[in-house]
Amino acid sequence: MANITASAVSELRKATGCGMMDCKKALVEADGDFEAAKKILREKGLSVAAKKQDRIAAEGLVDIMLTDDGKTAAMIEVNSETDFVAKNESFGEFVKGLLRTILSKRPNNVDELMALPFDGSDVSVEDELKDKTFVIGEKLSIRRFVIVEGYLNTYIHGKGTTGVIVKMNANDDAAKSEQFAECSKNIALQIAAMAPAYTAKEDVPEAIINEEKEVLIAQIKADPKNESKPEQIIEKMVTGRIGKFYEKNCLNEQAYVKDDGMSVKQYVESVAKELDAPLSIHSFVLFEKGEGIEKREDNLGDEVAKMLGK
């Protein structure tokens, strides 16, 4: 049997991030072979990762990376079980590696991403994710990503709680200006703050508007004050309230947060006039960390009782 030195254990721990005892056991099992020990730890990591898949991962972070020319952006959401992990430097670098992989290989979906080599290595993204799950000790999940090309600006809020990519209709000259940079950044901030669902009124599906109208008609008719109102008056009331729906949900129609005397569309038009160039909002993508994921709510009393064996 090979002599397992403290320095070998320490080196393996540094290379894998695993605990000292796990590293020592792996080296003993591998009879001192460093690479074999790494493989053993990795195989154990796959097993550990599989056991964590039924856990809820609703924390984590959203991050964005741009190509050097600034014309392509990738945004990703990677989830963990606790917010503490999102602040871990190793986790953050893993997310950066995923973004580099996405920008380099341009996968179409998460399944394609999982099969790719991670950040230029000979290990797949899927295996790297499982390794990180083992090392960090929590379920990790690559939830979604997007690639956007064009005249762009981006914004990350709260160290990864919210991410925005906004794409503008512009030309090369306008896109190089300070006014464009400021305007597109302000639009990204608007999106993060007000969370619109659509860019313009024309983007709202007809089915959504019809459903909203049905709800509004029911609400209006349920009010005793409206019992005697004729249908054409109710229809006008609905039209007015649909306008409020647009103002809340459509970016162009929202009140501009830095000057609520104008809409976002009017603000962009004022910048376009200043530039004497075409400028408008093409589209945007908004990721909010954990959006739509049902978080587990632990009962403190039950947890304490469990710890006490009651």
Number of C-alpha atoms within 10 A of each C-alpha: 8 10 10 15 12 11 9 17 23 17 15 24 18 13 10 17 17 21 14 16 11 17 25 21 17 23 26 17 14 18 15 20 16 17 12 15 22 20 14 19 23 21 16 17 22 19 13 19 21 14 11 16 14 8 13 19 24 24 24 27 28 28 26 22 19 20 13 8 6 13 14 17 24 23 26 24 25 26 25 25 20 16 14 10 20 22 14 12 10 15 20 19 11 18 22 17 15 29 26 19 21 27 17 12 15 15 18 12 12 14 12 13 21 18 14 20 18 23 20 13 11 9 14 17 24 17 18 20 23 24 23 23 23 26 19 17 17 21 25 28 20 20 14 14 22 20 20 18 14 16 23 26 25 23 21 20 15 9 12 21 19 22 27 27 29 24 24 22 15 20 12 8 10 19 19 12 11 10 15 23 15 13 18 26 19 21 29 24 20 20 25 20 12 16 17 21 17 20 21 20 16 10 10 15 10 10 9 10 14 11 10 16 17 13 12 19 15 11 12 18 14 11 9 8 9 13 10 8 11 9 10 9 11 16 15 11 14 20 14 11 15 16 12 14 16 21 18 18 19 22 27 24 23 25 20 21 17 11 10 11 11 14 18 25 19 17 22 22 18 13 18 19 12 10 15 11 15 15 22 20 21 15 16 22 19 18 24 17 22 21 12 8 11 10 13 11 6 8 8 9 9 11 12 11 10 10 9 8 7 8
